[in-house]
Amino acid sequence: MFERCVGLAWCLGCRVYTGTMVHVPRERVLVDALASLPRAQRERLERSEIKLIEFLARQRR
């Protein structure tokens, strides 16, 4: 069986992103990229879509 998740893809060069619904196998473990952050920083990122995407983009460089 599958779970539905939101999948995001972005272009660092043009700063455009798209989102879509994706199906992920239930047995697949998804990594929480924000898990290690202090609560206050995590909450700030969760309130701003732009800051969240910029943070995630920096993690992938």
N, C-alpha and C positions, 0 to 999 in steps of 0.2 A: 504494500500500500504506500501511498504518497501523502505528504503534507503540502499544503500551499504556503508559499513564502513570497515576499516581495523581492525581486531581483533588480539591482541597480547596475547600470553600466555608464561610465563617464569617460569623456575625452579630456585629458589634462591640458592638451594644447588649445582647444577651442572652448573649454570649460562648459561643455554641454553634456547633459546626462539624460538618460531615459530610464523609466521604470516599467516593470511588467510583473505579472504573476507567474511564478515558476513552480514546478512540482519537484519536490525533493524526497528521495526515499526515506521512510521513517527511521531506518537504522543508521542513516548518515548523521554524524555528529557535526553540528554547525558551530564554528568558532565565534565567540562574542568578542569583537575587536575592541569593545569598550570596557571589558570586564576588569582590566587591571587599573583603570583610572579611579582617582578619588571621586566620591559621590558627587561633590559640587561640580567638578569639571564634566563628569558624565551628564549631569542634568543640564548644564549649559549647552553642551553639544546637542542633546536631544531636543532642545527648544528651538534650535536654528538649523534648518535644513542645509543652508549654505556652509555654516561652520562645520557641520557633521561631514559633509562631502569633502571639504577641504582637509579636515583631519584624516579621513580615510585615505585620501589621495596621497598625503604625506607619508602615511604608513607603508604604501606600496612602492615608494621610490627606492 
